[in-house]
Amino acid sequence: MTAGRRAAARFPAGRAKTGRTRRSLRAVVPLLGVALLAVTAPAVSAAPPAAPAGRVAAAAGGPGTNHAVDDPFTSERTSWYRQDKFGMFIHFGAYSNLEGAYTRPDGSVCENAEWIMRQCAIPKEAYEKQAASFDPAQFDAKAVVKAAKDAGQRYIVFTSKHHDGYTMWPTKQNRWNLRDHSSFDKRRDLLAELKKESDAAGIKLGFYYSIWDWHDPDFADPATFPRYKKRMYAQLKELVDSYDPALFWFDGEWDTDNPVNRWSRRDGAELETYLRELNPDLVINNRVGKRGVVEGDFGTPEQEIPDAPVAGQLWESCMTLNDSWGYAAHDTHWKSAGRLVRNLNDVAGRGGNFLLNIGPDRLGRVPAPSLDRLAAMGRWLRTAGQGESVYGSEAAGLVAEPSWGSVSRKGDKLYAAVHEWPGAGKPLHLKTEAPVEVTGARVLGSGQRVAVAPAGDGLDLTPSGTAPAPASSVIELSLKPTPAAGEGKGTGLKAESYANETFSGPPAATSTDPTVNESYRFDGSPAASIPADHFSTRWTGSVEPRYGEQYTLTTVSDDTARVWIDGKLVLDSSVPHGPKVDRAAVTLQAGRRHAIRVEHTEGGGESHMKLLWSSAHQPQQIIPAERLYTP
């Protein structure tokens, strides 16, 4: 993670994907150059790692390839992630052995945590020497998983390799790992232990993996960087084959030096394609590339919570319990359990996930203050069904976020998490974004009455008693279902693609596209007859909403995008750009087929084009085929 959390986390939007029937997903198996020579280990094959047994490897990409596989907002593949909402991050590695303090030869002490090797300028030989004594014999996977489950956390992300390059599983690619370079029991495998206990507890297990590597001598030199990439691919294949993770959480992708980081957007695109070949069900964060809107499945704000729902991507806020990711004995700045509960509700109310970190000490023990806070969060979630405000919830949409708390939504129920309970007889005001009829209101965990009355630009909620939960109390509002148009019968839009950027001449390819969802990256195009650069696509037809109200149309595009509704240009992003989100507000009538025209051009480099919608009643998603009609 970011050094000392001082560097600001970059948070561009992530990407959404749905498949197209006319273009198959064909994964790229990148050719990474010369044979791999492992650091202090025997050489391995120069060929890219093969797909695991039982999984069919896809053909290499090229013109005609669309790498979009689904829509993360709605797909079965990401359903568990969208439902689970709350996860445990575990930062644990060779740095944990120092417990946050390095004594220099002159006797001075430098303090840090997971970045201690770099921030304290520890010589490589000295760092290797201390790692040789690392013996986390008291790491108890069963206890860690129980702590997560008791906290209400439904998935775990464990640091398989941090920036120091030290791996926490017995990799075959080098000897810089917990089995071969530590005092730890050679018969134990922490990742296997975590996998066994997570599966038994019904908790998903994922792995953090750093792209940036301070230890590998091949990383910084452009002449040898391909050897590093080959070794990295082989390690990731080991993780997939041996532990079957549900998720990969990459880090260390940014441009930096000491050592120079040469990771590029193209590197990220190739890696993402390769991973989806190994396991199409993987959920992957956007740091696989450069934290872009079109990379991975979800964005990763670090130590912060976006102040509103995020356009164009799923997202997850990762945060520490104190100020450090790895264990640091000197860091006693613990966040209160109440603050953490409020953070969790704020994240849920804005449609995100919350990944909360623990850092075991050098023996593998989880600090008691971490366990205490996690247990308190679990008690809050279990009390009176308050977890309904978190698990499976979405951004409220129907109401604006109030100053006194947050509001999430599940179907025809709103869950208002009240962080600042009003005084006796005082109302809580909710600004509504669409007509709302409340049929019932109750405070979870309390029998008190809640009066609901129209007021100004929304509703006033007036509870009759005191707050039942000091950290945050939840008011459940039951809503009358909003009338909607019937199910759509569309099959998509007419797509005409051209082997030029000007829509000139006859189209090179014509089809019906179920959605506007293209992720061509660097090698793909609309059809095999169209090169990977300098092309365009025009989609035409009509769109039929279920609800009559104002919608936000969102495009995720590179290089240009334009959208017309009923002949009017409503979104114009025609100046060539890199991956970018654009939005436009339009009013649509329920059940009416509004004429739609969408244009996309690609000049060079990577290419993407997606069209999403959202409204007070419609959660954000790529506009589905059943709501789109050909001319």
Buried (B, 14 or more C-beta within 10 A) or exposed (E): BBBBBEEEBBBBBBBBBBBBEBBEBBBBBBEBBEEBBBBEBEEBEBEBBEBBEEBEBBEBBBBBBBBBBBBBBBBEBBEBBBEBBBBBBBBBBBBBBBBBBBEEEEEEEBBBBBBBBBBBEBEEEBBBEBBEEBBBEEBBBEBBBBBBBBBBBBBBBBBBBBBBBBBBBBBBBBBBBBBBBBBBEEEBBBBBBBBBBBEEBEBBBBBBBBBBBBBBEBBBEEEBBBBBBBBBBBBBBBBBBBBBBBBBBBBBBBEEEEBEBBBBBBBBBBBBBBBBBBBBEBBBBBBBBBBBBBBBBBBBBBBEBBEEBBBBBBBBBBBBBBBBBBBBBBBEEBBEBBEBBBBBBBBBBBBBBBBBBBBBBBBBBBBEEBBEBBBBBBBBBEBBEBBBBBBBBBBBBBBBBBEBBBBBBBEEBBBBBBBEBBEEEEBBBBEBBBEBEBEEBBBBBBEBEBEBEEBEEBBBBBBEEBBBBEBBBBBBBBBEEBEBBEEBEBBBBBBBBBBEBEBEEEBBBEBBBBBBBBBBBBBBBBBEEBEBBBBBBBBBBBBBBBBBBEBBBBBBBBBBBBBBBBEEEBBEBEEBEBBBBBBBEBEBEBBEBBBBBBBBBBBEBBBBBBBBBBBBBBBBBBBBBBBBBBE
